[in-house]
């Protein structure tokens, strides 16, 4: 199981809607709108890194109102 945080910047006024839509995507554990340099932070999981990447590109980045994403895989050192 691969887990990651996805940091998202949105168009002005779109954070709440983006978080709500992304929260419905399979593999998304949590999606919350926040303050700071990013507007939404998502916790997601998938069976493989490739599957996680496909989810981000094919599902998350297609949500209307997103301007930029940064995916941060969780590592256990």
VEXSE-574225 format. One record per residue (C-alpha): residue number from 1; x, z, y. Coordinates in steps of 0.1 Angstrom, whole numbers, padded with zeros to 4 digits. Example, Ala and Ser with C-alpha at 12.3 -4.5 7.8 and 13.67 -1.06 7.14 Angstrom:
BEGIN
 titor     u     w     v
     1  0123  0078 -0045
     2  0137  0071 -0011
***
This chain:
BEGIN
 titor     u     w     v
     1  0000  0000  0000
     2  0014 -0011  0034
     3  0001  0007  0065
     4  0007 -0002  0102
     5 -0003  0006  0137
     6 -0014 -0024  0157
     7 -0010 -0019  0195
     8 -0034 -0042  0214
     9 -0036 -0053  0251
    10 -0070 -0066  0262
    11 -0086 -0083  0291
    12 -0098 -0058  0318
    13 -0129 -0041  0307
    14 -0128 -0053  0271
    15 -0111 -0024  0253
    16 -0142 -0007  0240
    17 -0158 -0039  0227
    18 -0125 -0050  0211
    19 -0121 -0016  0193
    20 -0157 -0018  0181
    21 -0153 -0053  0166
    22 -0119 -0046  0151
    23 -0132 -0014  0135
    24 -0155 -0036  0113
    25 -0126 -0056  0098
    26 -0118 -0049  0062
    27 -0085 -0030  0060
    28 -0089 -0014  0093
    29 -0088  0024  0089
    30 -0093  0033  0125
    31 -0096  0015  0159
    32 -0097  0034  0191
    33 -0096  0025  0228
    34 -0069  0045  0246
    35 -0052  0047  0280
    36 -0017  0037  0288
    37  0003  0004  0283
    38 -0020 -0006  0254
    39 -0058 -0006  0254
    40 -0066 -0003  0217
    41 -0046  0013  0189
    42 -0055  0003  0153
    43 -0045  0019  0120
    44 -0047 -0007  0092
    45 -0037 -0010  0056
    46 -0032 -0038  0030
    47 -0018 -0042 -0004
    48  0013 -0062  0007
    49  0031 -0070  0040
    50  0019 -0106  0036
    51 -0017 -0096  0033
    52 -0013 -0073  0064
    53  0002 -0102  0084
    54 -0027 -0125  0074
    55 -0052 -0099  0085
    56 -0035 -0095  0119
    57 -0032 -0133  0125
    58 -0065 -0145  0109
    59 -0088 -0116  0118
    60 -0075 -0092  0145
    61 -0059 -0118  0169
    62 -0090 -0139  0168
    63 -0112 -0112  0184
    64 -0123 -0123  0218
    65 -0107 -0103  0247
    66 -0073 -0097  0231
    67 -0043 -0108  0251
    68 -0014 -0094  0230
    69 -0007 -0075  0198
    70  0023 -0056  0185
    71  0023 -0046  0148
    72  0043 -0016  0138
    73  0045 -0011  0100
    74  0047  0026  0089
    75  0080  0034  0071
    76  0088  0065  0051
    77  0126  0071  0053
***
